[in-house]
Amino acid sequence: MDKREKISYLKNKAMELRETALAMIHAAKSGHPGGSLSIADIMAALYFDEMRFDPRNPAWEDRDRFVLSKGHVCPILYSALIMNGFMPKDEIYNLRKFGSVLQGHPCMKRTPGVDISTGSLGQGISCAVGMAIGLKRLGKNSRVFCMVGDGETNEGQVWEAIQAAVKYGLDNLITFIDYNRLQVDGFCEDIMPLRSLPGKFRAFGCSVHEINGHSIEEILDALDKVRNSKDGQPKIIVASCVKGKGVSFMENEIDWHGMAPNDEQFARALSEIRSAV
């Protein structure tokens, strides 16, 4: 398909991801819609265009890896996995149920397609660095994609991981920062000011790209730039996003960090998501 067709296709996939994630959270009456919706466009580009994987063989050695460091927004990851055939579609109704393969945070021992268990903020990116080092040493061309929350960068472990990534020249590590400016307790600026996130990553020695995280065009352009780079620098894509994107009453509202919609809210949210494409 040409670029225009690809963009249209991915916009529709982002819509489906948002719908599926909200359906999970609504069914479970629990979950994290705000941060799930904010990264749907990036997840669409990664899981329906950029990443190499095989749903029939989740442990394929030459696959690209994905690490959801902000593990609490797993409904959007589970949606991508289900839509790609890693699991049956009816699993969406089992989010957070006892014994389900879809737990409240990603679990690599339970869920096909999950490359590492995450949840404790800051630890996911450290695991991603370890994966990238291992792939380098094995001579693999596979890449590691990581998603980090902006509030998560309050964790010192994030910066320790970045230091290691720079030291070991991990140009096979591509980290997205979900820069939606909100965390569980409020606005990042009020809780612990982030200052210039792009400037910090540049100062540490990373190759940094700044994009609109809801523009499929900008996401694809950024991925084009980093795809075959062998400059020895870890790649950071700071994506300016809106928490709760696509649902007017959820956008930039901290209460929707970890609250499930009721029946009326769910119906309204689906209507708004579908009308936006």
C-alpha positions, 0 to 999 in steps of 0.5 A, a space after each residue: 500500500 502507498 503511504 496515504 493508504 497506510 496512514 488510513 489503515 493505521 488510523 483505523 487500527 488505532 480506533 480498534 485498539 481504543 475500542 478494544 481496550 475500553 471494552 476490556 476495562 468496561 467488562 472488568 470494571 477496573 483498569 487504566 483507560 487514560 494512559 491506554 488511550 494516549 499511546 494507541 496511535 503509537 501501538 498501531 504503528 508498531 504492531 501493524 506496521 513496524 515490528 517483526 513477530 509471529 503470533 504462531 511462534 511468540 518465542 521466535 528468536 528473531 522477533 522484535 521485542 516490546 517492553 511496556 515499562 508503564 505496565 499498568 496500561 496493559 489493556 492497550 498491549 493486550 488489544 494489540 496482541 489479540 488483534 494480531 491473533 496471539 489470543 482469541 478475541 473473547 479473552 477481552 472479557 477476562 481482563 483481571 479475572 482470577 487465573 486469566 491470561 490477562 492480568 492487571 499488569 503484563 505477565 510473560 509467563 501467562 500471556 502469549 506475546 508479552 516479552 517481559 513482566 512489568 509493573 514496577 515503574 522504572 524496571 521495564 526500561 532496565 529489562 529492555 536495555 538488558 534485552 538489547 545488550 543480549 541481542 547485540 552480543 548474539 549478533 541479531 538484527 532484532 530491535 527492542 521497543 520500549 514504552 515509558 511514561 513521562 511520570 515514570 521518568 521520576 524514577 532514578 532507575 530510568 536514568 541508570 538504564 539510559 546511562 547503560 544504554 549509552 555506554 553499550 551503544 544500544 542503537 537497537 533500543 528505541 524508547 517512546 516516552 508517553 509525554 502526556 503530562 499527567 500521572 496518578 496524583 496529578 500533573 507532572 509539573 505539580 508532582 515533580 517537574 520534568 523540565 526538558 525531557 528531550 534535553 535530558 535524554 540528549 545530555 545523556 547521549 541519546 539520539 532524540 526525536 520529538 513528535 506529535 504522538 497522535 500523528 500517524 505521519 509523524 510516528 512513521 517518519 520517526 520510525 523511518 529515521 531510526 530504523 536502520 541507524 547504526 550510530 551507536 546511540 539509543 533512540 528516544 522518541 518523545 511523543 507529545 500525547 493527550 491522556 485519554 485521547 479520543 474520548 472528550 470527557 477523559 482527555 486530560 482528566 486525572 480521574 481517568 488514570 485508573 477508573 473504568 467507565 460505566 455503561 453510559 460512559 462506555 457507549 458515549 466513548 465508543 461513539 466518539 472514538 468511531 466518529 473521529 476516524 
